[in-house]
Every structure is written in C-alpha cells, then in structure tokens.
Amino acid sequence: MILRASLLFIFYFLIWLLLSGHYDPLLLSLGLLSCALCLYVTWKANFIDNEGLPLHLLVRLPVYTIWLFKEIIKANIDTAKIIILNNPNPQNFRVKSTQKTEAGKVMYANSITLTPGTVTTQLDEDVLEVHALTAEMAEDVKSGQMDKMVTWLERNNNV
C-alpha cells in the first residue's frame, strides 16, 4: 500500500511538473503540497488498491495501446469510406465480455466506443450492447479479438 501511494505521489508530481512549467522554489513547494493533498484525498477515499491503481497493467499497456491505435486508424478509414459512399447498414447486437474485473469490462466497452463506427450503448454484467455502422464492423467486434486483447491486458501476473 505504501509503495502504491509513493508511486501515485510521484505520478501526481510529474504530471504537475509537466503541466505547470514553473520551477522556482515557491511554486515547486506549492506543487508538492497540492500533490500531497491529492494523495491524502485519494488515500481517504480508499482508491489506492489493485483496481484504483492497477500497476500490473503498466507492463502490457504499451502493447495494447499500439494495437488499439492500429484498430482505430483502420476503423477511421472504413468509416470514411462508408460516409463517402453513403452505404451504412446499422446493426445492434449483444456481445459477451470475458473480463474478470469491472475495470476490465469498462475498458472493453470503452475500447469498442473509441473505435470509429462502433459504440457500446449498454454494459450489463457480462453482456455489452453495441451499435455498429455496418455488418462488417459488427463482425469485427463479434470476432472477439478486442475482447481477448483486453482480457490479456487485465490479466494479473501475481494471480
């Protein structure tokens, strides 16, 4: 718990440094104080746990991010073609998620929504309701590749 809190404080302070751009002693001390206050609030709210600060994701997150960016670019091109050719064929369907945690299920739903042409409209237990612009986009989601990638991402090495 102390390790997580320390890492979170460092993260808060690095973000503060990047966003502030001021490095004189008074502002640095005020930045440290504000980061300590944020850490205290986070601690009191009981958010420093595996789900609130999932350190195990850090190793796999770059691979997943690159994969998701590739999918977003492909979907952008497909969506542009559909708009230019004016041939949408909207589909509503349900798909099952295999993630174990709530954060994993939400990550899957958000990944679907981030991909142009598909939107998660509802998340209910292990089932997501999805709207797709075309049948092909619906098949991409139904194929389960994104579900497998998110499940791989959320897998904890310590379990």
C-alpha positions, 0 to 999 in steps of 0.5 A: 500500500505504501509503495502504491501511494509513493508511486501515485505521489510521484505520478501526481508530481510529474504530471504537475511538473509537466503541466505547470512549467514553473520551477522556482522554489515557491511554486515547486513547494506549492506543487508538492503540497497540492500533490500531497493533498491529492494523495491524502484525498485519494488515500481517504477515499480508499482508491489506492488498491489493485483496481484504483491503481492497477500497476500490473497493467503498466507492463502490457499497456504499451502493447495494447495501446499500439494495437488499439491505435492500429484498430482505430486508424483502420476503423477511421478509414472504413468509416470514411469510406462508408460516409463517402459512399453513403452505404451504412447498414446499422446493426445492434447486437449483444456481445459477451465480455470475458473480463474478470474485473469491472475495470476490465469490462469498462475498458472493453466497452470503452475500447469498442466506443473509441473505435470509429463506427462502433459504440457500446450503448449498454454494459450489463454484467457480462453482456455489452450492447453495441451499435455498429455502422455496418455488418462488417464492423459488427463482425469485427467486434463479434470476432472477439479479438478486442475482447481477448486483447483486453482480457490479456491486458487485465490479466494479473501476473501475481494471480 
